Amino acid sequence: MTKKEKTGPACRPGKPQTGCCKVESMVTVDERGQMVLPKELRDKAQIRAGDKLALITWQKEGQVCCISLVKSDDFADMVRGMLGPMMKEIIG
């Protein structure tokens, strides 16, 4: 019997992958600072009403140049993956 590998999010900050990123659509920010993610994108990303998304920014020369949204469950898994080994080392 072969061991089944757990698959993670398709794209991860800090782990460049060929063909990972592409422009899916353009959105407009309204006067209240809100924007709408197109339905096709929400369906592809399996984003449902009530889902939590982590907003992550990258800065260049003190200015925010990139904004990324990551599902909170995937983000929590990423943090655990990075901090887990470090915490094991500290604790034991």
Residue pairs with C-beta under 8 A, 6 or more apart in sequence:
8 74
8 77
8 78
8 81
9 70
9 71
9 74
9 77
9 78
10 17
10 20
11 17
11 20
11 21
12 78
13 56
13 58
13 68
13 78
24 38
24 41
24 44
25 38
25 40
25 41
27 35
27 36
27 37
27 38
28 35
29 35
37 47
41 47
42 48
45 71
47 53
47 71
51 71
51 72
52 71
52 72
53 69
53 70
53 71
53 72
54 69
54 70
54 71
54 72
54 75
55 67
55 68
55 69
56 67
56 68
56 69
56 70
56 75
57 64
57 66
57 67
57 68
58 64
58 65
58 66
58 68
59 65
70 78
